[in-house]
């Protein structure tokens, strides 16, 4: 059984756009373009992009 899809809110789309910006920043550094944001109650707690561990 599957659950019905829920449309993302405008705020969800804003945070997803920020995650994509972070991915782009990683890509510009020749990294795999992965980005993430951690948000709680509308407040950005953390953001990052992929980086090589040295």
MMTF fields as JSON, N, C-alpha, C and O atoms, coordinates in Angstrom:
{
  "mmtfVersion": "1.0.0",
  "mmtfProducer": "UNKNOWN",
  "numBonds": 215,
  "numAtoms": 216,
  "numGroups": 54,
  "numChains": 1,
  "numModels": 1,
  "chainsPerModel": [1],
  "groupsPerChain": [54],
  "chainIdList": ["A"],
  "bondAtomList": [4, 2, 8, 6, 12, 10, 16, 14, 20, 18, 24, 22, 28, 26, 32, 30, 36, 34, 40, 38, 44, 42, 48, 46, 52, 50, 56, 54, 60, 58, 64, 62, 68, 66, 72, 70, 76, 74, 80, 78, 84, 82, 88, 86, 92, 90, 96, 94, 100, 98, 104, 102, 108, 106, 112, 110, 116, 114, 120, 118, 124, 122, 128, 126, 132, 130, 136, 134, 140, 138, 144, 142, 148, 146, 152, 150, 156, 154, 160, 158, 164, 162, 168, 166, 172, 170, 176, 174, 180, 178, 184, 182, 188, 186, 192, 190, 196, 194, 200, 198, 204, 202, 208, 206, 212, 210],
  "bondOrderList": [1, 1, 1, 1, 1, 1, 1, 1, 1, 1, 1, 1, 1, 1, 1, 1, 1, 1, 1, 1, 1, 1, 1, 1, 1, 1, 1, 1, 1, 1, 1, 1, 1, 1, 1, 1, 1, 1, 1, 1, 1, 1, 1, 1, 1, 1, 1, 1, 1, 1, 1, 1, 1],
  "groupList": [{"groupName": "UNK", "atomNameList": ["N", "CA", "C", "O"], "elementList": ["N", "C", "C", "O"], "formalChargeList": [0, 0, 0, 0], "bondAtomList": [1, 0, 2, 1, 3, 2], "bondOrderList": [1, 1, 2], "singleLetterCode": "X", "chemCompType": "L-PEPTIDE LINKING"}],
  "groupTypeList": [0, 0, 0, 0, 0, 0, 0, 0, 0, 0, 0, 0, 0, 0, 0, 0, 0, 0, 0, 0, 0, 0, 0, 0, 0, 0, 0, 0, 0, 0, 0, 0, 0, 0, 0, 0, 0, 0, 0, 0, 0, 0, 0, 0, 0, 0, 0, 0, 0, 0, 0, 0, 0, 0],
  "groupIdList": [1, 2, 3, 4, 5, 6, 7, 8, 9, 10, 11, 12, 13, 14, 15, 16, 17, 18, 19, 20, 21, 22, 23, 24, 25, 26, 27, 28, 29, 30, 31, 32, 33, 34, 35, 36, 37, 38, 39, 40, 41, 42, 43, 44, 45, 46, 47, 48, 49, 50, 51, 52, 53, 54],
  "secStructList": [7, 7, 7, 7, 7, 7, 7, 7, 7, 2, 2, 2, 2, 2, 2, 2, 2, 2, 2, 2, 2, 2, 2, 2, 2, 2, 2, 2, 6, 6, 1, 7, 7, 7, 3, 3, 3, 3, 3, 3, 6, 6, 3, 3, 3, 3, 3, 3, 3, 7, 7, 7, 7, 7],
  "xCoordList": [0.841, 0.0, 0.894, 1.912, 0.522, 1.29, 0.454, -0.776, 1.148, 0.484, 0.343, 1.171, -0.689, -0.826, 0.313, 0.788, 0.731, 1.812, 1.328, 0.166, 2.229, 1.941, 2.745, 3.956, 2.091, 2.783, 3.698, 3.306, 4.908, 5.811, 5.279, 4.678, 5.514, 5.095, 6.082, 7.18, 5.71, 6.67, 7.945, 9.037, 7.81, 8.994, 9.873, 11.099, 9.256, 10.024, 10.826, 11.996, 10.189, 10.867, 12.031, 13.059, 11.868, 12.951, 14.156, 15.292, 13.91, 15.019, 15.654, 16.869, 14.845, 15.411, 16.304, 17.357, 15.88, 16.706, 18.043, 19.077, 18.029, 19.287, 20.173, 21.389, 19.586, 20.362, 20.989, 22.129, 20.252, 20.803, 21.933, 22.893, 21.834, 22.933, 24.178, 25.292, 23.991, 25.122, 25.745, 26.969, 24.919, 25.433, 26.238, 27.299, 25.734, 26.456, 27.809, 28.807, 27.852, 29.122, 30.124, 31.307, 29.669, 30.561, 31.037, 32.208, 30.132, 30.498, 31.543, 32.401, 31.476, 32.463, 33.85, 34.848, 33.908, 35.184, 35.613, 36.437, 35.035, 35.336, 34.984, 35.632, 33.965, 33.446, 32.171, 31.601, 31.732, 30.423, 29.409, 29.435, 28.523, 27.616, 26.484, 25.367, 26.794, 25.786, 25.688, 26.706, 24.476, 24.275, 23.149, 22.276, 23.169, 22.13, 21.911, 22.819, 20.696, 20.374, 19.613, 18.851, 19.817, 19.096, 18.29, 18.846, 16.964, 16.057, 15.117, 14.6, 14.906, 13.952, 13.071, 13.561, 11.779, 10.804, 11.137, 11.007, 11.564, 11.842, 13.182, 13.474, 14.009, 15.323, 16.409, 16.421, 17.315, 18.44, 19.414, 19.942, 19.648, 20.579, 21.959, 22.971, 22.002, 23.278, 23.085, 21.992, 24.163, 24.178, 25.578, 26.557, 25.67, 26.976, 26.897, 25.817, 28.077, 28.183, 29.232, 29.993, 29.265, 30.22, 31.638, 31.926, 32.51, 33.914, 34.776, 34.366, 35.941, 36.883, 37.507, 37.95, 37.541, 38.195, 39.674, 40.038, 40.514, 41.961, 42.655, 43.876],
  "yCoordList": [-1.162, 0.0, 1.235, 1.268, 2.233, 3.466, 4.617, 4.59, 5.613, 6.82, 7.814, 7.833, 8.636, 9.647, 10.67, 10.989, 11.163, 12.151, 13.464, 13.842, 14.145, 15.448, 16.479, 16.331, 17.506, 18.557, 19.337, 19.644, 19.658, 20.433, 21.854, 22.438, 22.387, 23.763, 24.732, 24.328, 25.998, 26.994, 27.041, 27.237, 26.863, 26.865, 25.65, 25.762, 24.489, 23.294, 23.552, 23.182, 24.183, 24.463, 25.437, 25.32, 26.384, 27.332, 26.611, 26.863, 25.713, 24.983, 24.008, 23.809, 23.403, 22.514, 23.301, 22.817, 24.512, 25.351, 25.647, 25.681, 25.862, 26.115, 24.866, 24.975, 23.707, 22.467, 22.31, 21.861, 22.676, 22.601, 23.604, 23.318, 24.779, 25.751, 25.182, 25.371, 24.49, 23.871, 22.794, 22.679, 22.011, 20.992, 21.643, 21.148, 22.741, 23.454, 23.945, 23.874, 24.434, 24.89, 23.745, 23.937, 22.571, 21.411, 21.054, 20.731, 21.112, 20.811, 21.763, 21.364, 23.02, 24.007, 23.726, 24.251, 22.903, 22.513, 21.122, 20.464, 20.69, 19.386, 18.223, 17.177, 18.403, 17.343, 16.798, 17.418, 15.65, 15.15, 16.172, 16.516, 16.66, 17.727, 17.243, 16.994, 17.119, 16.761, 17.882, 18.395, 18.264, 19.321, 18.963, 18.163, 19.553, 19.266, 20.478, 21.276, 20.594, 21.577, 20.849, 19.922, 21.265, 20.728, 21.879, 22.88, 21.721, 22.787, 22.252, 21.14, 23.065, 22.7, 23.905, 24.985, 23.706, 24.773, 26.04, 27.149, 25.871, 27.006, 27.672, 28.682, 27.135, 27.71, 26.81, 25.606, 27.393, 26.649, 26.313, 27.208, 25.027, 24.574, 24.281, 24.523, 23.757, 23.401, 23.298, 23.014, 23.534, 23.336, 22.918, 23.323, 22.101, 21.602, 21.07, 20.819, 20.903, 20.241, 19.156, 19.107, 18.299, 17.209, 17.766, 18.762, 17.115, 17.53, 16.29, 15.338, 16.307, 15.217, 15.264, 16.319, 14.134, 14.037, 13.791, 12.855, 14.627, 14.47, 14.212, 14.054],
  "zCoordList": [0.0, 0.0, 0.0, 0.691, -0.76, -0.812, -0.27, -0.301, 0.22, 0.714, -0.423, -1.334, -0.383, -1.423, -1.331, -0.241, -2.459, -2.499, -1.896, -2.047, -1.219, -0.644, -1.413, -1.577, -1.878, -2.628, -1.683, -0.557, -2.132, -1.284, -1.093, -1.994, 0.093, 0.375, -0.267, -0.647, -0.393, -0.903, -0.052, -0.585, 1.26, 2.117, 1.843, 1.836, 1.617, 1.239, -0.034, -0.131, -0.991, -2.264, -2.072, -2.739, -1.172, -0.879, -0.297, -0.7, 0.655, 1.263, 0.274, 0.294, -0.588, -1.6, -2.561, -2.974, -2.914, -3.781, -3.112, -3.779, -1.794, -1.076, -1.094, -1.255, -0.934, -1.009, -2.397, -2.516, -3.437, -4.793, -4.986, -5.701, -4.357, -4.411, -3.739, -4.227, -2.627, -1.951, -2.842, -2.907, -3.521, -4.441, -5.556, -5.937, -6.072, -7.133, -6.615, -7.333, -5.393, -4.816, -4.745, -5.028, -4.374, -4.357, -5.75, -5.95, -6.709, -8.1, -8.646, -9.434, -8.231, -8.682, -8.108, -8.601, -7.074, -6.473, -6.942, -6.308, -8.064, -8.664, -7.747, -7.787, -6.926, -6.081, -6.712, -7.61, -6.246, -6.659, -6.149, -4.968, -7.004, -6.588, -5.677, -6.129, -4.404, -3.406, -2.393, -1.927, -2.052, -1.071, -0.127, -0.464, 1.051, 2.041, 2.927, 3.161, 3.41, 4.441, 5.542, 5.269, 6.769, 7.913, 8.494, 8.944, 8.479, 8.882, 9.957, 9.854, 10.989, 12.034, 12.325, 12.652, 12.203, 12.462, 11.677, 12.195, 10.435, 9.566, 9.786, 9.146, 10.677, 10.963, 10.402, 10.658, 9.642, 9.087, 10.211, 10.871, 10.424, 11.453, 10.883, 11.541, 9.654, 9.036, 7.534, 7.046, 6.821, 5.367, 4.977, 5.603, 3.935, 3.512, 2.096, 1.561, 1.5, 0.201, 0.316, 1.283, -0.667, -0.673, -0.674, -1.336, 0.07, 0.123, 0.321, 0.984, -0.243, -0.084, 1.296, 1.749, 1.956, 3.257, 2.992, 2.28, 3.565, 3.366, 4.672, 4.702]
}
